[in-house]
Every structure is written in structure tokens, then in C-alpha cells.
Amino acid sequence: MIQKALQYLVGLGEAKEHTIHGDTYSDKELYRVDKLLRMAAPIEMNILTSLVDYIKAHIDTMAEKMIIQVVSPEEVRLFSQLNEKRCRETIVKVEALIPSFRYEHFIDHESFCISVQAKFMDDPATDKALLLKFAGTVEQGSVAEYGDDGVTQKATVRQGIASKTDAVVPNPVKLRPYRTFTEVVQPASDFIFRMKEDRGITCALFEADGGAWKNAAMKNIKEYLEFELEGYQDQFIVIS
């Protein structure tokens, strides 16, 4: 307690400089005090159209050069130039509203089918219809035989007392889920589909493109913004 009290009293004194061997030292710890930086709180948006409308409306004063950064497939930010303190002001933050889907987790059969129908785009060039046909055919206790050779999956499904039919789905399957802003094209990518019967039928999708879809989505966002802001490219630089 006495030591802390003495340290406190010493700290109350005025800081003094000392020159030793040509170097300048202070006998007290110093803290830099900056004037209050008047930074605006970023405007939060959810769609790219709002950002474009905000820029074109000229509501706020902008610097001669502004930066629009595509941070991720789900986030875009509008920054100012560096100020005299080498700081940037975040003017706008756009976060996409993406429907959630539990990749790499086995979920019950019915929830899986509903999620694929609602959260993946209908595209004849993808395997969505084939996947739903396969997953929708199988019910608990109806699988007579099930095969998986790592490339295709086949379930022999009972249709009646005697008749059976085969449902086959290739792997990987190409799908186009909603994973980025709705204003841009949703990237298609490969997924590994797996199904198992353990206390009920469960299904799962595993991403199989190494995350390449993220680069494609960010490229689509950049191209969309550059197109919509044509004529503003001297002031607003889009990077990703």
C-alpha cells in the first residue's frame, strides 16, 4: 500500500526530460492525446441497391476518392480516404441477408428436402431436381438396400409388397444455393451428398469446391457495382 501511494504521488509531478548520451528520455510514462476524431457511425444496409442509391443521391459530402471494398460474399463497405491521422472513416456497411443452411451436418430427411427447395435456386443446369427426387423417394424403413461407391449413391426403395425401384444420385452434385447478395448471380458449385439411416433418415451436403465459390461471388459483386456506378468510377474505386 505504501509503495503504491508513493508511486501515485510521484506520478502527480510534472514530467521532465533528460538527455543521456544524446538521447532524450522522460521520467514519466506519457500517453498521446489526440483531438476527438469526428467519425460518423456507418450506415447499415442489407442490399447492394441501397448502397448504389445512396451514392447517386448525393446525400452526404464525399471525398474526391472513395473506396468500395467487397470484404466477402456477404459484406461490402464504403470507406473514405486516409485523413491526416492516417485513419479511414467507414461510411456504409452492407451485410447480405442469407438464408442459413447447415452444411456438413446431417439433418432429418424432411427438413433437408424443405431447405433444399427453399434455399437453393431452381436451375436446369444443376442437380437440384435429381437430388430432391432421390432424397424425397426415401422414407424411414423403406430402404431395402443402400449402396455408396464414393461416386454414386443408390437406394433400392420398396414400392409395394413385391415391387422395388432404384433411386440414383451422382456425386458430386452441382447446386446453386443462395449464399450472396440477391442482386448478383449466385455461384454454382459442387457438393458431396450423403444420406444415412440411424434413428430415422438423415441427409447432409459437404462443400467440394475448396471455397472457389467465394471468389466467384466477390467477382460478381464487384462487376455489379462497377456496372451500376458507371460514370462514378473516377470517384468510387471498387476493390475485392
Residue frames as qw, qx, qy, qz and C-alpha x, y, z in Angstrom:
[[0.000, 0.885, 0.465, 0.000, 0.00, 0.00, 0.00],
 [0.302, -0.802, 0.100, 0.506, 2.81, 2.45, 0.90],
 [0.420, -0.146, 0.597, 0.668, 4.65, 1.65, -2.34],
 [0.222, 0.599, 0.669, 0.381, 1.52, 2.30, -4.42],
 [0.133, -0.927, -0.289, 0.200, 0.91, 5.56, -2.57],
 [0.370, -0.615, 0.308, 0.624, 4.45, 6.75, -3.26],
 [0.365, 0.143, 0.689, 0.609, 4.14, 5.80, -6.93],
 [0.102, 0.799, 0.576, 0.144, 0.91, 7.76, -7.12],
 [0.224, -0.893, -0.059, 0.386, 2.50, 10.87, -5.56],
 [0.409, -0.350, 0.506, 0.674, 5.46, 10.67, -7.91],
 [0.313, 0.407, 0.726, 0.458, 3.10, 10.40, -10.84],
 [0.023, 0.895, 0.416, -0.162, 1.41, 13.68, -9.88],
 [0.315, -0.647, 0.209, 0.662, 4.57, 15.63, -10.61],
 [0.508, 0.772, -0.126, -0.362, 5.30, 17.32, -13.92],
 [0.928, 0.179, 0.191, 0.264, 7.06, 15.18, -16.49],
 [0.132, -0.865, 0.357, 0.327, 10.68, 16.18, -17.06],
 [0.842, 0.515, -0.146, 0.066, 13.02, 15.46, -19.95],
 [0.562, -0.654, 0.444, 0.244, 16.52, 14.13, -19.50],
 [0.665, 0.670, -0.320, -0.080, 19.24, 13.91, -22.14],
 [0.702, -0.472, 0.524, 0.102, 21.60, 10.97, -21.74],
 [0.493, -0.175, 0.686, 0.505, 24.33, 10.31, -24.31],
 [0.088, 0.138, -0.477, -0.864, 22.44, 12.39, -26.84],
 [0.266, -0.383, -0.821, -0.330, 19.08, 10.59, -26.38],
 [0.312, -0.302, 0.175, -0.884, 16.05, 12.26, -24.78],
 [0.343, -0.264, -0.896, 0.097, 14.11, 10.48, -22.04],
 [0.434, -0.563, -0.069, -0.700, 11.10, 11.28, -19.87],
 [0.015, 0.214, -0.833, 0.510, 10.95, 10.46, -16.19],
 [0.535, 0.195, 0.579, -0.584, 7.25, 9.57, -16.51],
 [0.337, 0.264, 0.849, 0.310, 5.16, 7.41, -18.82],
 [0.219, 0.344, -0.077, -0.910, 3.50, 9.54, -21.43],
 [0.427, 0.443, 0.788, 0.018, 0.28, 8.96, -23.39],
 [0.090, 0.082, 0.431, 0.894, -0.58, 10.57, -26.69],
 [0.239, 0.570, 0.581, -0.530, -3.74, 12.69, -26.58],
 [0.162, 0.220, 0.610, 0.744, -5.50, 13.22, -29.90],
 [0.371, 0.114, 0.092, -0.917, -8.29, 15.62, -30.59],
 [0.600, 0.257, 0.683, -0.328, -11.61, 13.90, -30.81],
 [0.034, -0.083, 0.741, 0.665, -11.93, 12.45, -34.31],
 [0.554, 0.302, 0.293, -0.718, -15.38, 13.22, -35.56],
 [0.063, 0.092, -0.915, -0.389, -16.14, 9.98, -37.35],
 [0.665, -0.026, -0.085, -0.741, -19.66, 9.22, -38.48],
 [0.591, -0.063, 0.778, -0.203, -21.24, 5.93, -37.47],
 [0.019, 0.097, -0.803, -0.588, -21.58, 3.73, -40.59],
 [0.684, 0.128, 0.017, -0.718, -25.00, 3.41, -42.18],
 [0.354, -0.104, 0.929, -0.008, -26.05, -0.24, -42.08],
 [0.640, 0.327, -0.229, -0.656, -27.74, -1.70, -45.15],
 [0.707, -0.069, 0.696, -0.102, -28.70, -5.16, -46.40],
 [0.739, 0.504, 0.422, 0.145, -28.84, -4.87, -50.20],
 [0.512, -0.079, 0.297, 0.802, -26.43, -3.53, -52.79],
 [0.125, 0.684, 0.495, 0.520, -29.17, -1.45, -54.40],
 [0.359, -0.893, -0.245, 0.114, -29.35, 0.69, -51.26],
 [0.560, -0.461, 0.202, 0.658, -25.64, 1.47, -51.49],
 [0.358, 0.278, 0.508, 0.732, -25.94, 2.46, -55.15],
 [0.089, -0.824, -0.467, -0.308, -28.98, 4.66, -54.43],
 [0.484, -0.789, -0.125, 0.358, -27.20, 6.31, -51.50],
 [0.508, -0.241, 0.314, 0.765, -24.17, 7.21, -53.63],
 [0.215, 0.411, 0.554, 0.691, -26.22, 8.51, -56.56],
 [0.196, -0.849, -0.485, -0.075, -28.48, 10.61, -54.30],
 [0.362, 0.450, -0.203, 0.791, -25.51, 12.78, -53.19],
 [0.530, -0.761, -0.349, -0.134, -26.98, 12.99, -49.69],
 [0.618, -0.710, 0.085, 0.325, -23.63, 13.35, -47.92],
 [0.236, 0.884, -0.390, -0.108, -20.41, 15.07, -48.91],
 [0.971, -0.016, 0.126, 0.201, -17.88, 12.58, -50.24],
 [0.393, -0.638, 0.414, 0.516, -14.14, 12.85, -50.67],
 [0.412, 0.631, -0.432, -0.495, -12.60, 13.08, -54.13],
 [0.492, 0.247, -0.826, -0.122, -11.65, 9.42, -53.87],
 [0.717, -0.283, 0.387, -0.506, -13.73, 6.77, -52.07],
 [0.159, 0.278, -0.942, -0.097, -13.17, 3.03, -51.75],
 [0.851, -0.089, 0.042, -0.516, -15.85, 0.36, -52.03],
 [0.016, 0.415, -0.908, 0.058, -14.41, -2.87, -50.67],
 [0.859, -0.089, -0.345, -0.367, -16.04, -6.25, -51.31],
 [0.331, -0.579, 0.672, -0.323, -14.99, -7.76, -47.98],
 [0.294, -0.031, 0.954, -0.049, -16.69, -11.12, -48.50],
 [0.103, -0.302, -0.791, -0.521, -19.65, -12.63, -50.38],
 [0.290, -0.688, -0.665, 0.039, -21.83, -11.28, -47.57],
 [0.311, -0.799, -0.189, 0.478, -20.29, -7.88, -46.81],
 [0.468, 0.552, 0.179, 0.666, -19.43, -4.67, -48.66],
 [0.359, -0.714, -0.259, 0.542, -18.06, -1.45, -47.12],
 [0.349, 0.822, 0.127, 0.432, -17.69, 2.13, -48.29],
 [0.632, -0.460, -0.138, 0.608, -14.53, 3.84, -46.94],
 [0.130, 0.987, -0.033, -0.085, -13.18, 7.35, -47.07],
 [0.600, 0.588, -0.366, 0.400, -9.62, 8.33, -47.91],
 [0.648, -0.261, -0.421, 0.579, -6.97, 8.39, -45.21],
 [0.130, -0.971, -0.135, -0.151, -7.23, 11.55, -43.10],
 [0.171, 0.809, -0.438, 0.353, -4.35, 13.48, -41.53],
 [0.551, -0.507, 0.594, -0.294, -4.20, 10.89, -38.73],
 [0.226, 0.286, -0.896, -0.254, -3.91, 8.03, -41.26],
 [0.354, 0.207, 0.824, -0.391, -7.41, 6.79, -40.34],
 [0.163, -0.177, -0.693, -0.680, -10.29, 5.83, -42.61],
 [0.454, 0.087, 0.403, -0.789, -13.95, 6.53, -41.99],
 [0.093, 0.215, 0.950, 0.204, -16.43, 3.73, -42.68],
 [0.321, 0.041, -0.079, -0.943, -19.41, 5.43, -44.30],
 [0.814, 0.032, -0.109, -0.569, -21.59, 2.43, -45.20],
 [0.189, -0.252, 0.946, -0.071, -21.64, -1.23, -44.18],
 [0.741, 0.131, -0.250, -0.609, -23.76, -3.59, -46.28],
 [0.246, -0.214, 0.933, -0.154, -24.45, -7.08, -44.94],
 [0.492, -0.009, -0.647, -0.582, -26.45, -9.55, -47.02],
 [0.682, -0.149, 0.462, -0.547, -29.39, -11.42, -45.51],
 [0.394, 0.300, -0.831, -0.253, -28.52, -15.02, -46.34],
 [0.879, -0.253, -0.067, -0.398, -30.80, -17.97, -45.54],
 [0.296, -0.570, 0.754, -0.136, -28.95, -20.36, -43.25],
 [0.932, 0.140, -0.273, -0.195, -28.21, -23.94, -44.25],
 [0.614, -0.612, 0.497, -0.026, -26.23, -26.35, -42.08],
 [0.702, 0.532, -0.471, -0.048, -23.56, -27.68, -44.41],
 [0.412, 0.355, -0.783, 0.303, -21.54, -30.68, -43.25],
 [0.329, -0.100, 0.700, -0.626, -24.21, -31.62, -40.71],
 [0.171, -0.243, -0.914, -0.277, -26.68, -34.46, -41.03],
 [0.370, 0.048, 0.293, -0.880, -30.23, -33.20, -40.63],
 [0.527, 0.250, 0.772, -0.254, -33.53, -35.03, -40.73],
 [0.354, 0.239, 0.752, 0.503, -34.90, -36.03, -44.10],
 [0.122, 0.818, 0.555, 0.087, -37.92, -33.73, -44.18],
 [0.199, -0.886, 0.010, 0.418, -36.02, -30.63, -43.04],
 [0.425, -0.296, 0.566, 0.642, -33.34, -31.34, -45.63],
 [0.306, 0.455, 0.711, 0.440, -35.83, -31.54, -48.51],
 [0.012, -0.922, -0.380, 0.077, -37.60, -28.36, -47.40],
 [0.329, -0.757, 0.195, 0.529, -34.32, -26.46, -47.04],
 [0.413, -0.065, 0.639, 0.645, -33.08, -27.52, -50.48],
 [0.212, 0.668, 0.646, 0.303, -36.36, -26.46, -52.07],
 [0.120, -0.951, -0.272, 0.081, -36.40, -23.07, -50.31],
 [0.346, -0.839, 0.239, 0.346, -32.71, -22.11, -50.15],
 [0.455, -0.193, 0.652, 0.574, -31.32, -23.34, -53.48],
 [0.366, 0.479, -0.192, -0.774, -32.09, -21.80, -56.87],
 [0.800, 0.350, 0.479, -0.086, -34.06, -23.70, -59.49],
 [0.170, 0.712, -0.517, -0.444, -31.67, -24.20, -62.38],
 [0.953, 0.245, 0.037, -0.174, -32.00, -26.95, -65.01],
 [0.554, 0.628, -0.505, 0.208, -28.20, -26.89, -65.34],
 [0.172, -0.483, 0.725, -0.460, -27.82, -28.07, -61.74],
 [0.396, -0.055, -0.916, -0.041, -28.73, -31.33, -59.97],
 [0.312, -0.120, 0.462, -0.821, -31.33, -29.87, -57.61],
 [0.782, 0.035, -0.133, -0.607, -34.27, -31.76, -59.15],
 [0.739, 0.172, -0.651, 0.020, -32.34, -35.04, -59.17],
 [0.178, 0.203, -0.724, 0.635, -31.25, -34.58, -55.58],
 [0.493, -0.070, 0.329, -0.803, -34.79, -33.85, -54.39],
 [0.823, 0.096, -0.366, -0.424, -36.11, -36.84, -56.33],
 [0.591, 0.177, -0.743, 0.261, -33.57, -39.08, -54.64],
 [0.036, 0.112, -0.652, 0.749, -34.00, -37.67, -51.13],
 [0.548, -0.027, 0.137, -0.825, -37.77, -37.39, -51.42],
 [0.735, 0.063, -0.583, -0.339, -38.22, -41.01, -52.52],
 [0.500, 0.054, -0.789, 0.353, -36.73, -42.48, -49.38],
 [0.559, -0.608, 0.024, -0.563, -38.71, -42.85, -46.19],
 [0.269, -0.479, 0.759, -0.349, -37.78, -44.39, -42.89],
 [0.636, -0.022, 0.739, -0.222, -37.99, -48.17, -43.07],
 [0.757, 0.574, 0.125, -0.285, -38.48, -48.15, -46.84],
 [0.258, 0.729, -0.616, -0.152, -34.85, -48.69, -47.81],
 [0.996, -0.018, 0.045, -0.076, -34.32, -52.31, -48.78],
 [0.823, -0.009, 0.087, 0.561, -30.73, -51.89, -49.99],
 [0.012, 0.991, -0.056, -0.124, -28.39, -48.95, -49.94],
 [0.841, 0.082, 0.132, 0.519, -25.12, -48.57, -51.83],
 [0.006, 0.982, -0.132, -0.133, -22.42, -45.92, -51.91],
 [0.887, 0.151, 0.078, 0.430, -19.31, -46.43, -54.04],
 [0.428, -0.482, 0.038, 0.764, -17.95, -42.94, -53.38],
 [0.077, -0.011, 0.467, 0.881, -19.10, -41.68, -56.77],
 [0.471, -0.290, -0.412, -0.725, -22.83, -42.50, -56.83],
 [0.287, -0.038, 0.766, -0.574, -25.38, -43.42, -54.21],
 [0.480, -0.116, -0.664, -0.562, -28.21, -45.85, -54.85],
 [0.375, -0.046, 0.694, -0.612, -31.15, -46.75, -52.65],
 [0.276, -0.184, -0.858, -0.392, -33.45, -49.63, -53.53],
 [0.324, -0.037, 0.371, -0.869, -36.83, -48.48, -52.28],
 [0.140, 0.312, 0.938, -0.047, -39.84, -50.69, -51.62],
 [0.278, -0.057, -0.252, -0.925, -42.87, -49.51, -53.58],
 [0.787, -0.181, -0.143, -0.572, -45.21, -52.30, -52.57],
 [0.883, -0.315, 0.321, -0.134, -45.27, -55.86, -51.31],
 [0.886, 0.072, 0.332, 0.315, -43.09, -57.12, -54.14],
 [0.552, 0.721, 0.104, 0.407, -42.04, -54.31, -56.43],
 [0.522, -0.620, 0.021, 0.585, -38.92, -52.20, -55.89],
 [0.485, 0.834, 0.082, 0.251, -37.30, -49.27, -57.69],
 [0.682, -0.159, -0.075, 0.710, -33.80, -47.78, -57.71],
 [0.046, 0.995, 0.083, 0.033, -33.15, -44.10, -57.00],
 [0.776, -0.002, 0.035, 0.630, -29.67, -42.98, -58.00],
 [0.013, 0.998, 0.000, -0.054, -27.90, -39.65, -57.44],
 [0.747, 0.406, -0.199, 0.488, -24.41, -38.82, -58.74],
 [0.487, -0.826, 0.015, 0.285, -21.65, -37.33, -56.64],
 [0.047, -0.315, -0.416, 0.851, -20.65, -34.61, -56.59],
 [0.195, 0.745, 0.630, 0.096, -23.90, -32.76, -57.25],
 [0.234, 0.166, 0.097, 0.953, -23.88, -29.27, -58.75],
 [0.156, -0.761, -0.618, 0.119, -26.13, -26.83, -56.88],
 [0.191, 0.465, 0.047, 0.863, -26.72, -23.09, -56.75],
 [0.372, -0.619, -0.612, 0.321, -27.58, -22.07, -53.16],
 [0.021, -0.924, -0.096, -0.370, -28.38, -18.54, -52.02],
 [0.764, -0.333, -0.190, 0.518, -25.03, -17.51, -50.50],
 [0.330, -0.080, 0.045, 0.940, -24.51, -13.89, -51.53],
 [0.239, 0.387, 0.170, -0.874, -26.45, -10.72, -52.36],
 [0.565, 0.457, 0.679, -0.101, -29.60, -11.43, -54.36],
 [0.354, 0.834, -0.067, -0.419, -28.74, -8.72, -56.91],
 [0.141, 0.619, -0.719, -0.285, -25.89, -10.79, -58.31],
 [0.811, 0.152, -0.507, -0.250, -25.68, -14.25, -59.86],
 [0.747, -0.499, 0.398, -0.188, -25.47, -17.00, -57.24],
 [0.204, 0.556, -0.788, -0.168, -22.36, -19.11, -57.97],
 [0.962, -0.028, -0.133, -0.236, -22.92, -22.80, -58.69],
 [0.011, 0.613, -0.774, 0.156, -20.55, -25.24, -57.04],
 [0.671, 0.030, -0.733, -0.109, -20.09, -28.93, -56.30],
 [0.538, -0.462, 0.456, -0.537, -21.31, -30.67, -53.17],
 [0.283, 0.090, -0.955, 0.022, -20.94, -34.19, -51.83],
 [0.679, -0.298, -0.050, -0.669, -24.33, -35.60, -50.83],
 [0.233, 0.120, -0.937, 0.232, -24.59, -38.21, -48.12],
 [0.694, -0.325, -0.104, -0.635, -27.55, -39.98, -46.55],
 [0.242, 0.140, -0.921, 0.270, -27.73, -42.45, -43.68],
 [0.666, -0.450, -0.363, -0.471, -30.43, -44.23, -41.71],
 [0.415, -0.011, -0.709, 0.570, -29.84, -44.11, -37.97],
 [0.005, -0.511, -0.623, 0.592, -32.94, -43.47, -35.85],
 [0.389, 0.824, 0.289, -0.293, -34.51, -42.05, -38.97],
 [0.694, 0.425, 0.252, 0.523, -33.13, -40.97, -42.32],
 [0.206, -0.854, 0.025, 0.477, -30.73, -38.03, -42.28],
 [0.683, 0.589, 0.192, 0.386, -29.05, -36.15, -45.14],
 [0.385, -0.745, 0.105, 0.534, -26.06, -33.85, -45.47],
 [0.613, 0.754, 0.032, 0.236, -24.26, -31.72, -48.04],
 [0.639, -0.526, 0.161, 0.537, -20.49, -31.17, -47.93],
 [0.301, 0.899, -0.160, -0.275, -18.85, -28.37, -49.91],
 [0.858, -0.024, 0.394, 0.329, -16.50, -29.79, -52.52],
 [0.536, 0.770, 0.102, 0.329, -15.09, -26.79, -54.41],
 [0.652, -0.071, -0.210, 0.725, -12.46, -25.65, -51.93],
 [0.135, -0.720, -0.286, 0.617, -14.21, -22.32, -51.39],
 [0.299, 0.079, 0.484, 0.819, -13.85, -21.26, -55.05],
 [0.012, -0.730, -0.632, -0.259, -17.46, -20.05, -55.00],
 [0.307, -0.790, -0.226, 0.479, -16.43, -17.18, -52.68],
 [0.298, -0.316, 0.373, 0.820, -14.05, -15.77, -55.28],
 [0.095, 0.379, 0.717, 0.577, -16.75, -16.09, -57.94],
 [0.173, -0.804, -0.565, 0.062, -19.34, -14.36, -55.72],
 [0.312, -0.699, -0.026, 0.643, -16.99, -11.47, -54.87],
 [0.249, -0.062, 0.551, 0.794, -16.16, -11.06, -58.56],
 [0.003, -0.593, -0.718, -0.365, -19.88, -10.90, -59.37],
 [0.249, -0.831, -0.373, 0.330, -20.43, -8.25, -56.68],
 [0.327, -0.480, 0.231, 0.780, -17.53, -6.14, -57.97],
 [0.158, 0.173, 0.664, 0.710, -18.80, -6.32, -61.56],
 [0.095, -0.735, -0.663, -0.100, -22.35, -5.43, -60.44],
 [0.274, -0.799, -0.195, 0.499, -21.19, -2.35, -58.54],
 [0.293, -0.298, 0.410, 0.810, -18.92, -1.20, -61.35],
 [0.088, 0.405, 0.725, 0.551, -21.82, -1.50, -63.81],
 [0.184, -0.807, -0.561, 0.022, -24.31, 0.29, -61.56],
 [0.303, -0.818, -0.026, 0.489, -21.82, 3.07, -60.76],
 [0.589, 0.317, 0.381, 0.638, -20.77, 3.68, -64.34],
 [0.099, 0.811, 0.154, 0.556, -19.84, 7.34, -64.60],
 [0.506, -0.830, 0.130, -0.193, -18.73, 7.42, -60.94],
 [0.947, -0.014, -0.121, 0.296, -15.58, 5.32, -61.39],
 [0.395, 0.590, -0.257, 0.656, -13.26, 8.35, -61.05],
 [0.324, -0.603, 0.324, -0.653, -14.50, 8.91, -57.51],
 [0.814, -0.290, 0.370, -0.341, -15.55, 5.45, -56.31],
 [0.331, 0.478, -0.808, -0.097, -12.96, 2.67, -56.67],
 [0.916, -0.188, 0.063, -0.348, -14.32, -0.87, -56.24],
 [0.210, 0.510, -0.828, 0.099, -11.87, -3.44, -54.90],
 [0.917, -0.229, -0.065, -0.319, -12.29, -7.05, -53.75]]
